[in-house]
Amino acid sequence: MPPGDLRGLALGLGLFRWGRGTHVIPIPAPSLSIGTQTLAGFAHESATDGQQWPAVVSALVRETWPILSADFDHGVQLLPVVTRAHALGPQALDVVARTPSVRIRFRWRYQGLESLLALAFGYMPAALPQALGGGAYRHLYELSADLASEPWPAADGQEASTRLVRRGTFAVWRQVSVWELKSGMVQSLSLTSDGLTVSGEVLLVGESLSRSSAVNTALTLQALPPYGWPLVSVRHGRLRLGPRSASAPLTAANEVCYRTLEVRLENTLAATQGPRTGLAPEEYTRTAPPTLTLAFELPRYESDVWLKTWDDGAPLMGELAFSGPEVGGSPQAYHLTWSLPALRLTDVRPSPVALGLPSVQHVLQAEVPEALAAGMPVTTNGGPCAVEVVCGLGQNPLLT
C-alpha cells in the first residue's frame, strides 16, 4: 500500500505516530440529520415561573409531538455600517437583534395539542377541564386580551404565585444536535382540511434558540413514550353556517358541504429589545386585537345564496366540529369544535370562467358577538371564538 494511503488509513482509524509512540486522536462519529428519525416535543413553561421573562430554565418535554416539518429562523437582524471613510461599500455588519422563531407543520390529533391551544388562545378557566366520566374530560379554550404573563382572574381563586403563562419550549432532536426554542409564544395557528388530511401549522416566536440544551438532551427525547392519540380525519368534520341568532341554534339544515377549509388565528405579537435583554427580545405582546378567519371552498358554483349574503352584509355564526372514536373506556367520543358566534363574509369569489366545473371560495371574518349565540358555549371573555376539546387529559394545561 502506498505511504499516502497508509497515512490516510491511520487518520481514519484515529491513529497518529508522534516520534516513537502511537497516539490515539479521538474523532467524533459522523452524524446525519434524517427527517424520518427526527423526534420533537412541546411543553408549557411553569405557571409559577411567570414573574420572569424569559423562563429561568427550559420546560422538560414529556411527550412526542409527531410533526411533519419544522422550519427554524434564527432571526438575526444585521445593520450594515456605512461611513464616508468607506465610500465603496459597508465597512462591517452590526448584529442589532435576535428574534428566533420556528414554523411547525403537524397532523391534527384529538389529544396532545392542549398546551398549544392554551398558549394560542390564552385562557381556560382554572375550574376546567370538566370530568365527563370514564376518563373523558371537556376543555374550553378562549381568547385573551393579551398573551403576556399576568395574574389569574380573581374569580379563579389561584394563589398569587401562580400566573397565566402563555409560553412554552419546543425541542427537536435532529441526530446532529437538539434544537431548542425557549419561551416560544404562538404568533399564528391554523387548522387546514385539504380534502385528504386535517393538518395544522403554528408559528412560534421565542426568546432564544440553542443547539446545546441542558434540559431536553438527545437521551431525553429518545426516551419519550410513543405517540398514539387518534388523528382528526376529514370524514369526521362538519361545518355549519347560518344566520346569527340568540334563540335559533344551527342545525343539520345549515351544514355546508365544503371541499377544502382553513381556520386561522393571528395573534399580532411583537417585541422590542432593551438594555435588560441585550439582543434578545422582551416578552411578546399584542400590538392589535387578534384576527380569526374562516375560509372554505365549495366544489361547485351552483347558487348565488352566499353572494347575496355577502352583498347584504348579513351577520352569520358558524361551527366547525370533528368527532372521533371513544375516549378509552368512556362512552364519550373525542371532540374538537371551533365555535364562531359572530361571522361576516368578506369575500365570495367563484373561480374564473373556463372549461371545467367552477368552484367558489369564501372568506369570513370572526367578530366579537354582541350577544350569546344560540347553541354555543358560554365563555368568560365573550370573544370571537372558542375551541372545545373532549379528550383523556384531566389537567388544565395552563396550570402545569
N, C-alpha and C positions, 0 to 999 in steps of 0.2 A: 504493500500500500504506500503511495507517495507520502512524504513527510507532511505536506499541507493537509492531506486527508486525515492523517493521524492527529494533527493539532485540532482540526475541526471535531473529530470524534471525542478527543479529550475534553474540549469545551462543552460538547453536547452532554457528556456524562458528568459534568461538574468537576472534572479533574484538571489541575494545573500544576506543573512542575516548577518549583522555585528553588534554584540551587540544587541541593541533593535530596530534598524532601518532596513528597507529593501532597498537595493541599487540596481540600475539597471546598469548592466555592458553591454556596447554595444558590440554585437558580429556581425561581418560582415556577410552579406548574402553570402552563398556559390555561387561560380561561376564555371562553367564548360565550357571548350573550346570545341565547337562543330563546325566541319568544314562547315556544311550547313549554319551556321549563321555568318560565317566569312565575314567581309567587308574589302576591300583593295582598295588602290588607289596609284597613282604615279603622281608626279608633278615636273616640271622643276624648278630648283632654279634660283633666279633672275639674269637676264643678266646684271644688274647694280651693282651686288654684287660680281663681278668676281675678284676683286683685292685681295680677301682674301680666304684662304683655312684653315678650311672648311667654309661653309656658316655661316654667323652670326646667322641666325635663320633657322629653317626647312621651306621648302616650304609647303604652305597650299594645301592639296589635295582637289580638287573641283569636281571630278567625280569618280564614282565607276569603279574599274577595275575588271572584272569577272575572277578571277584567278581559276586555277584548284588545284594548290598547291603552297606552299611557304616553303622552307626548309632553315632555318636560321643557320648560323655558327658564333658563337661569335669570332672566330679567335684568341683565347687566345693562345699564344706561351709560353711554360714553359721550363725552363732550370734547370735540377737537379744540386744541389750544392753537390759536392763530394770533400772531403778533406781527407788527410791522418789520420786525427784525428777520422774519421768515416769510417773505412775500411769495415764495413759490408754493407754499402749502403748509399744512399743520405741522407744528413742532412736536406735539405729543397728543395723547388722548387721556383725559381725566375720567376716572370712574366716579360718577356722581350719585348713583343709586343702584340698589339691587332689590328687585321685586319679583321673586321667583313664583312660578305657577306650574300647574300640571293640568292637562286636559285628558280626561279619562272616559273611555267608552266601555260599556258593560251591558250584559244581558240583564233585563229587569227580572227580579225574583220577588216572591211574596214575603220572604223573610231575609234578614241580613242587611237591609238598607235603612234600618230605623235611625241610626245615628246620622246618616246622610240627610234624610228627610228633616230630622230635628234641626240640624245645622242650617239647612237651606231655608226653612220656613221660620225658625227661630223660637217657637213656643209650643209646648204641650203642657196642660195643667199638671201640677205635681200629683194630683189625685189619680191621674191616669198612669198606666193602662187599666182598663176595666176588665175584671175577670168574667169570662162568659161561661166557664165550666169546662171540664175535660181537658184543661191545658191550653185553651184558646183565650186570647186577650185582644181587647179593642184599643187601638191607638188613634189619636186625633191630633194632627199637626196643623197649625195655623200660622199666618204671617204676623211677624212683629214689626213695630215701627222702626226698629234698628236691630243690627246683629252684633254690635259691640257688647262686651260683657257688662252686666248690670245686676242689681239685686232682683230677686224673685218678687213678683207682685205680693203685696202684704196678705192678700186673701189666700195665698197658697200655704202660708204658715211655715215657711222654711227658716232655718237658722240663719243668722246674719253672715256666718262664714260660708254659706252655700250661695253661689251666684249662678245666674244664667250665663253659661259659657257656650258660645256658638263657634267653636273651632276644634280641629282635630289633626291627627298625624296620619299621613299617608306614606306607606313604606313599600318598596318593591325590591325584591332580590332579583338581580339581573345576571347572576352567576359570576360576573366580574366583581361586583360590589353591590351593597344595598343603597339604593337611592331613597332618601327620606325628606319629605316636605313637612316641616314643623309649623304648627299653628296655622293650618290651612282653613280658610273660610270660603263659603260657597258663593262664587260670583254669579254662576248661572247653573241651571239644572233643567234637563229636558227629558221627556218620555216620547219615543217615536215608535209608531206602528207602521211598518212599510209594506204591509200585506203578507209578509213572510214571518217576521220576528218582531218582538217588542224589546227595544233596547233603550238605553239611557246614555246621556252624556253629561258630565259635570266638569266645570272649570273651578279649580281650587286656587286661590291666591294666598300665599303664605308669607311667613317671616324669613325663613332660611331654608336652603337646600343643601344637604350634605350627602357624602358618599362614605361616611365612616360612623354610622350610628352606634352609640354605646348601649342603646335600649333594644332596638329591632335589628339584631345581628342576623347573619345568614343562618346560623343554627336555630335562632328563634323562629324565623319564618319557615324553615324546613320542617320544624316540629309542629306546625299548625295542623289542627284536625281538618279532614277533607270537608268540602262544602257540598251539601246535598239538598238545599232548600228548593222547592219546586219552582219551575220557570213560569213567568207570566206569558201566556200564549195569545196569539192573535185571535184564535177561536174563542177565547174566554172573554173578549171585550164587547162592550155595549155602550153606544153613545146615544144619549137622549138630549134633545134640544127643543125648546118651546118657549112660548110667551112667559115673561116674568110674572109671577103671581105669588101672593101671600096666602092664598087659600087653595089653589088647584095644583097639586104636585104633578111632576112629569110621570107619564105612563108609557106603556108599550106603543101607544099611538104616536108618541113623539120620537121614536127611535129613528136614527139616521144610518142608512146603510153606506158607510164610508169605505173607501178603498185604502187610503193612507191617512195618517193623522199624526199631529205633533202638538204637545202642550209644553210650553216653555216659560220658565221663571227667570227673570233678570233682576238681580239684586242691586245693581248700580253702586257697587262698592268702590271706594278709593281710599288711598292712604298717602301720607306725606312722610318725609324723612326729617328727623330732628336731631339736636345735639345728644339726646339720650340714647338714641338707637343707632347713631352713625349712618352708615349707608343702608341699613335695613329699614323697612317701613314701620311706622307706628301701627296700632291696631286699625284695621279697615273699618270704615263706617259708611253708611249710605249718604250719597250726595243728592239723591232724589228718591221719590217713592218707588217701590218695586213695580215692575211691569210683568203681567202674565197674559200670554196669548194662547189661543187655541186655533189651530189651522187643520183643515181636513179637505180631502178631495173626494168628490162624488164620481163614480166611474163613468156616468153618462149625463150629458146635458139634455134633460127631458122635461124641465119645468122652470118657470120664472118665479116661483114662490119666494126663494131666498133673495133673488134680485129685487123683488118688490119690498121685501122686509128691509133690505139694505137701503133702498130708496126712501122708505118711510122713516128709517131710524128707529124702528120699534125695539124696545128693550126685551132681552131674552134671558133665559137661565139654562144651564146645562149640567149634565152629569156624565162622566166617563167612568165606567165601572168594569172591573175584571173580577171574575170569580173562579177559584181553582179547586183543588181537591180538599179533602177534610184535613183539619189540623190534628195530627196524631190520632189519639183515640177519641177525639171530640166529635160530636155531630156537627160542629161549626165548620164551615168551609173557609179557606183562605180568601181574603178580600183585599182589593186595592181600589179605592174610589176617590176620584177627584171631583169635588163639588164646587160648582161655579155659579153662585146665586145671582150674579148680575153680569150680563154679557151684552156686547154691542158689535154688530157686524161692521168691519172697517173696509172690507173688500170682498166682492164676489166676481170671479173672473172665469168665464168659460174659455176653454183652450181655443187657439186660433182656428179660423175656418180652413179646413184642409181635408184631404182624404182620410177616412177612418172615423172612429167614434170619438166625438168631442167629450171631454171631461170638464168638471167645474171645480175650481179652487176657492175655498172660503177661508177668511181670516177674521177672527173675533178677538176683541179686547175685553179683558175682565175689568169690572168696575167695583167700587165699594157699594154694597147694596144699601138702599135707603130703609129697607125693612127686611125681616127674616123671610127667606124664600120657603115656600111650602115644600115639605118633604126633605129638607136639607138639614144637616147637623147644626145645632146651636154652638156658636163659638164665643170665646171670651172677648176677642177684639173686634169681631164683626167685619173681618176683612173680605177681600175679593175671592178667596179660595181657601178650602180646607181639604186635607188629604186624610182619609180614614183607612186604616190598615187593621185587618184581623189576622193574627199570626200566633206563634207559640212563645213569643218573648214577653215575659212578665215583669220587665223593668222599664222604667222611664229612662230613655237614653240620655236625657239632659241631666240626670241625677247620678250618673255613673262616674 
